[in-house]
Amino acid sequence: MRGRAVAAVFVDREDSLAVIGSIARRLEEGDSSVLVVEGDSGMGKSSLLAEVHRTSSGGACRVVLVSCVPGLGRGGEYGPFLDALAELSSSSRAGKRRSMWARALGRGAVSAAPALVSLAIPGIGGVVDAGTAAVKSALATGSIPADSLGSVRTIMAHQISEALLAEARDGAPLLLLIDDVQLFDEGSRELLHILLRKLAGQPLSLVLGLGSYTSTTASGAETAQLLRMWETRHNLLIARHRIGALPDWAVSDLVSARLRGQDVPAGFAAQVHSVTGGRPVFVDQVLKLWRPGYGTDVPLPHELPHAVRERFRGIDPEVQELLVLGATAGQFFFSHTLAEVTGIPQVRVQDLLHRVADEHGLVRERRRADMPRWADGLHIDWYDFEHRALQSCIREGQQNEGARLLRHAQVAEALERLPRAGEDLPREVRVMIADHLRAAGPSRAAASAGAHYRLARSVAVDELAFIQAEKYCRTALDSARQLPLGEPERDRLLVEAAELLLSLTEVRWKGSGSEAASPGIDSLAAEAEEAARRLGDPLLMARTALLRGKTLLAVHGLDPSLEKHQEAVALARECGPQGTEALYVALVEYGRQLPKRNLEAGLRVLFEAEELYASAAELGDVASPLLQHARNLNEMQIGVNLFDAGRFDEALQRLLRCVERLNREAMRGELPIALNYLAQLHIAMGDTEAAEAALTRALAFEEEYQEERETISGWHAYNHALLALIASRTPERAPEALRRIQAAWLETQETWLVNLVPIVRNLYVDVLMAVGENSRLALQLIGDTLVETEITKMERSRIAAFCLRSRLRLAQGDARSAVVDARAAYAILEERGAMPALRTEEVLYDVSRALAAADAEEEAADLLERARAEVRRKADSIGDPRQRARFLNAVPLNQALFTDVPSESAGLAVTVRDQGDSQTQG
């Protein structure tokens, strides 16, 4: 019966077979391509791919069929691609990479992708191990160097794609069939994204089975959106083929084949086509209702659920309960689960399922050899429904909501007790348990929250699957919020899930735009902070306060952030020795932000953090990526703030040392920050060649994997803007300067980090003024910065904006307005004192020029002398005579300061400057 059903689906599938056959023929001729085979549930898509695999074996191409369905293959991150590698690597052909993959897949049959990649790819183990250690460290402290981890996943995806291409090149061309790609895991989506860019000219073609009915699900919608993007980018590579319904003649042939030798009523085939619309799975269910002797009185249901119901009615009630329970369990289920829930002896359950499979065909037992690898350690027998549409009809149509909720809870409990080798359940079973707990409703909300949080931790650490971990965190939060307000279990679950979610997503925070999400990052951090307070756990209070400080900075600006960071430091101090690590991280974060308000106070905090790191034995763990990350940030922040304080030699020594150490580390996420700071110092010392080299290197580092990661840090725009600034100082490079600054500003607008926006906007104005372009746009940008900084209190950016407008007004001959802006900048500087990323001598020089133009000669001369004294002080901090001479003679501002300053000027002073905030979110 089952064999005939499979064959029946292929009535009138010649066109689909021909389309896939053309893909294979093109591949034989050296032309790679991708075909998306799309069909609604029940249209025979999976059977079509299985038929292609069956009939194509032994041909000119190698054909491998894998599936994304959880019950098939390896499961987990990159599952279908690792399944393909496992099948290809099982052959005995020579090749170092092949043998390494074969050994890795053999030794780590059920291992997560990072472990397999470490085994198979020489030299990558250190990177993967560092990524895993970073996540473990983050989970222990509540802070994560997430910007350092995205590249690890990208490296893994690249290596797996390269291994697949190597397999394709080593032998006959490879036709890879991947079914149900709407169920792709996040890693497989990323890998396919990378693979498509490499596919042209390779001996590899892909046929992707897409269940279009799943576009209504989150995963299916994401895959559908990606496919549309891929079709746009690779329009000559990708084609679609849609499987339609069977025509009337094909249904007639099917009826004749299935009911051969029976007394079939005249017109019966036409009735079947009319009722089913030619949908193969519906036709199959209707034909299974027919019995000899029905004649012309055979009942014809009008839709698939009715057809299933008719078949269901003919089954013993005891078996009906087993099937409803199995359908609630999923498209596949285990007899042990049914026995545990019903109390029926497992042998009796097995006998009943065997009988219903023989007599009714609703389910079928899977052979042990056909079970996925992750089930190897389970002592189970496995049953599948004939089709997911059949399972769905039984699940939804044969029980009320209350019974369904109860059965989900019972299935979850039974799955926990699956007999197995060892103590731990496979991740796939733990996912099933968590899904059932969530489906069980509010009565199992606490268990659902805990299960999903544990899954989030597990996939983050073991698989570095951060997007999937985020989804599990969000589900954990949704479940936790169903518990009574103020209940300790609710609060602890909220804190844990929110802390992990915010840490995982920190690198992608979009500033105030994030508040459009529900909840926004700051709302979520505030919720976690309140929950920690209710729990009264000092360490959790310190950690959530630190997270809140970060979200406040991203969303609401500096002042509220500083208060919260200071509170986090105080709370961590109260924790005593157990809070040493939290105190160190809090000091680093506070010290990175405080200089924006008080440079000397900020340096004191940073030096305290450095001393704590050197003196506390528990902070000396060089294997902790989190501590390495914090140490790197602290050292480079001290370096840039020493530079801001005019201590150039000390700053240069620290920043060079930090860059050199980062070059030796496996994870170098902080490198663009360190290179940015180093470039700023080179610019200030007049070494634009070294500055440009550092910035170019920083851009290249981030752009290497930009397309695959679909994200890039805020430092990329900042570094691009600084390169534009350097280019603008050479007239021949004016077009390059404009191109770079426009790209940097566009990127900044897309990310919109509150403390990054004024940096690039001020640099945009500076470049426009340097090349003599669009003063109207420059004034508009300055006005936007002044309005914005009035709210965010980014005072140094505000000073820079007033100085820029003063210079612009002066160039336009409006000395009166230039003086107003210059005095506004000077007033803030006098109130705040020296500030990071703002050259005091430059502000004094700008104010002096404006006053001189307004005939305030004496006051202008005093300010000019103060500016000269500031330059001399900084020059005295440079020990190397050549570097000191370059600082005094190669920096345009310094040249101008030590020559006569005209009382009026219609031109623009061209200076090397770094207006705005240098310390953005790292």
TASULRA-V74370 format. One line per field, one symbol per residue. ss: DSSP state (@ for helix, = for strand, . for the rest). psi: psi as a letter, one per 20 degrees, with the letter a starting at -180 (. if undefined). Layout:
BEGIN
ss=???
psi=???
END
This chain:
BEGIN
ss=.@@@@@@@@....@@@@@@@@@@@@@@@.....======.....@@@@@@@@@@@@.....======...........@@@@@@@@@@@......@@@@@@@@@@@@.....@@@@@@@@....@@@@@@@@@@@@@@@@@....@@@.@@@@@@@@@@@@@@@@@@@@....======.@@@..@@@@@@@@@@@@@.....========@@@@@.@@@@@@@@@@@@@@@@....=====.....@@@@@@@@@@@.........@@@@@@@@@...@@@@@@@@@@.....@@@......@@@@@@@@@@...@@@@@@@@@@@@@..===@@@@@@@@...@@@@@@@@@@@@@@...====.@@@..@@@..=...====..@@@@@@@@@@...@@@@@@@@@@@@@@@@...=......@@@@@@@@@@@@@..@@@@@@@@@@@@@@@@@@@@@...@@@@@@@@@@@@@@@.......@@@@@@@@@@@@@@@@@@@@@..@@@@@@....@@@@@@@@@@@@@@@..@@@@@@@@@@@@@@@@@@@.@@@@@@@@@@@@@@@@@.@@@@@@@@@@@@@@@@@@@....@@@@@@@@@@@@@@@@@.@@@.....@@@@@@@@@@@@@@@@@@@@...@@@@@@@@@@@@@@@@@......@@@@@@@@@@@@@@...@@@@@@@@@@@@@@@@..@@@@....@@@@@@@@@@@@@@@..@@@@@@@@@@@@@@@@@@@@@..@@@@@@@@@@@@@@@@@@...@@@@@@@@@@@@@@@@@@..@@@@@@@@@@@@@@@@@...@@@@@@@@@@@@@@@@@@.......@@@@@@@@@@@@@@...@@@@@@@@@@@@@@@@@@@@....@@@@@@@@@@.@@@@@@.........................
psi=ghghgghhhjpljhgghhghhhggghghjjoqrppoopqrpjijghhghhggggiipjahqpppprqiphjqagrapjghhhgghgghiirkqrpggghggggghghlhkqrgggghhhhopiihhgghhgghggggghhijqpmhiihhhggggggghghhgghhghhmaqqpoopoqliijprghhggghgghhhihpiqlpqpoopoohhjiirgghhgggggggghhghlhihprqppparprhhhhghgggghkpiqnpqpighhgggggijjoghggghghihpqpihcjjppoqirghhgghghhhjqphhhggghggghhhahqrqhgghghghipqhgggggghgghgghhjhrqppqhhjqrhijhjpnrqppqqhqhhgghggghijqrgghggghgghgghhhhjpprprhqqqhhhhggggghhgiiahhkgghgggghghgggghgghikmhghggghghggggghiiqppipghggghgggggggghghihijpkbhhhihrorrhhgghhghghghghhkogghggghhgghhghgghgiagghggghgghggghhhiibhijgghgggggggghhhhhhhogghghggghggghghhhohijjniiohghgggggggghggghhhghijmggggggghghgggghhiqgplhighgghgggggggghjjmhghghgggghgghghigkghhijrqrhhggghghhhhgghiiohijggggggghggghghghhglpgihghghghhggggghhjkpmhghghgggggghggihgiknhhhggggggghggghghijmhghggggghgghggghghapqqkooghgghgggggghhhjjmgghghghhhhghhgggghhiiohphghghhghhiohghghhkrpoqhqpirppoqormqaphnrp.
END
